[in-house]
Amino acid sequence: MTTTSFLSPNRIYQGDARKLLASVQPDSVALSFWSPPYCLGKSYEAHLGFADWSALLSETIQSHYPVIKPGGFLGINIADILAFEDAAMPRIQADNISAKKVKITRDEVLTAQQANPGFDKYQLAALLGCSEQTIDRRLKHNNVRGGKSAPQTRVKLTAGLIEQWAADAGFYLYDRRIWVKDPCWENSRWHSLSYRSVDEWEHVLIFWKPGITVVNRQRLEPGEWAEWGSRGVWHIPSVRSNNAHESQFPPELPRRMITLLTEPHDLVLDCFVGSGTTAAAAVSENRQFLGFDLNPESVKLFEQRITATLS
Ligand SMILES: C[S@@+](CC[C@H](N)C(=O)[O-])C[C@H]1O[C@@H](n2cnc3c(N)ncnc32)[C@H](O)[C@@H]1O
């Protein structure tokens, strides 16, 4: 007789989410909440082209269906791809009459950086009297304007793709919220020479697996249902000084998802766990957790974090 061994709760496992999901106990996860690679070229996703990224997300969503408990939820936080390269797109002939040249040079930024080794881009910007995106441009040469030195880019919406992949897997779109963070200039390379807005908000898509869902608003603190539980727009500042991980959740984001959608002791999964924010929120809210990440550093980061959370 063969026995199947499933992954143990309250641990972070290193590996590919798609493979590890196959070893999660069926119908055991009350909420899986995660933020995947966004196809924006961050260091942990630089190897992924659009086709690879689509395969990663659609396969991960597909592998979730067996493990979510009936009546449970899959929550996905994602942004649209604001600089989606499209070589076939006609060139934008940007004739910018409103741009003002900032006189700060790269050498001035480097000198200020050497004189103040601990300064981040915001502190350097305050010191030199310019914006943090000028600091970025001078240091990283990302002065890519309207397609002069890079392929043309356009906006690509992600929510519809994810809705389709989730529907193909058997889920239903139950709700969607907008997370308003703060303006992120670095991902808006075109901003200085176009009419496009900066990167300022992300989607939170909530999918449901058919089954009985207990609706218990008493889990929220008094006032929370009115303040944010019933609201479609969540204002939560993003994590800015991000030494631990490039794209950390603000703890309030998973905390809201967990308290709204799960009961104490329920199992919460994050299959792109990064620095472990969802898992730490699960522990704080007296839920069980399970986390996966390709990067072995995540396991180490999480161990440090959980020690801090428990203490
Ligand atoms: C957007 S970050 C998640 C950040 C996390 N929410 C936090 O608060 O720190 C995405 C994470 O997915 C991981 N990742 C990328 N591809 C993966 C895969 N195939 N399986 C598991 N993890 C993966 C990356 O290493 C990265 O840590």
The ligand as an ORCA input file, in Angstrom:
! r2SCAN-3c Opt
* xyz 0 1
  C       6.612     39.785     -6.140
  S       7.751     38.774     -5.267
  C       6.834     38.347     -3.823
  C       7.113     39.282     -2.660
  C       6.345     38.912     -1.397
  N       4.911     39.138     -1.574
  C       6.851     39.679     -0.169
  O       6.051     40.309      0.538
  O       8.063     39.664      0.055
  C       7.741     37.290     -6.227
  C       8.598     36.162     -5.674
  O       8.354     35.030     -6.505
  C       9.537     34.225     -6.521
  N       9.430     33.311     -7.686
  C       9.645     33.583     -8.993
  N       9.378     32.501     -9.747
  C       8.975     31.523     -8.905
  C       8.534     30.178     -9.085
  N       8.476     29.600    -10.299
  N       8.173     29.466     -7.988
  C       8.253     30.021     -6.738
  N       8.663     31.291     -6.517
  C       9.016     32.034     -7.586
  C      10.664     35.248     -6.552
  O      11.864     34.678     -6.052
  C      10.109     36.373     -5.659
  O      10.596     36.243     -4.335
*
